[in-house]
Amino acid sequence: MTPLKTFGLVGYPVKHSLSPAMHNAAFKFLKIDAQYKLFELRPEEIGPFFCCLREKNIYGVNVTIPYKEAVISMMDKLTEDASLIGAVNTVKFEDGKLIGHNTDGNGFIQDLSVFFPGGISGINVSIIGAGGAAKAVGISLARHGVKNIAFYDIDKNRANGLAHKIGTELKLCPAEAVDSIEGLFRNRPDLLINASGVGMKEADQVLVSKKDISEGVFVYDLIYNPFKTKLLQLAEESGLRFANGLGMLLYQGALAFKFWTGQDAPVDQMRKALKEAML
């Protein structure tokens, strides 16, 4: 009997992920003999894992926190999006080679368009975090014509590096690193994004205070589990529009599915599976 083709999610932690629900629903709907699994790996396990994909019958994986940047050196080839962003969230094993791709940015923009039907050209953006996810959404926003972007990260060098890349190297739009969360609100952002992992754990404190949050700002938290983080609860209490990362998860997943299989993803079935998994 031919073993099932395996796909999955690499990260630490990953037990909270809903990716298996949507991808396995897609495989079932299209009658593809494949399965999607979770691979919770510690840092020392990442290298050996990618060296042995053939033996495990693994044809592709998604990559999440904290490995989106670390896996770049393990790839044989990067797509244009992965190279530009400097982070990998999707890997395909093809002809004995690892191909790194990034679907986060385009998946995020696709979901954001639902909330900004008039487009995002000319808006002010503030982003918490400067890691792999922030790179994807920040560069994608800049490519789509936002007015400026401010980054805050506990690692100031990382925030400076990302701002410099967007504003100086790529010359996409003005970008800056700020010294504090409060600094994110100096330019009265139209869009505030949490691209950090803060909020995934119950013990995590909300990073933004009610007195600092800008009136009229749209709050988008890339975290989707819990469904409503403390940041989004604060946005709701403040009468602001908000969204979690479930839509981004769906659309980046659909793009990853197409990258792996060459087939258009059954988005409606994937969305239904995500909703059922959230119950």
Secondary structure, 3 states (H helix, E strand, C coil): CCCCEEEEEEECCCCCCCHHHHHHHHHHHCCCCEEEEEEECCHHHHHHHHHCCCCCCEEEEEECCCCCCHHHHHCCEECHHHHHHCCCCEEEEECCEEEEECCHHHHHHHHHHHHCCCCCCCCEEEEECCCHHHHHHHHHHHHCCCCEEEEECCCHHHHHHHHHHHHHHCCCCCEEECCCCHHHHCCCCCEEEECCCCCCCCCCCCCCCCCCCCCCCEEEECCCCCCCCHHHHHHHHCCCCEECCHHHHHHHHHHHHHHHHCCCCCHHHHHHHHHHHHC
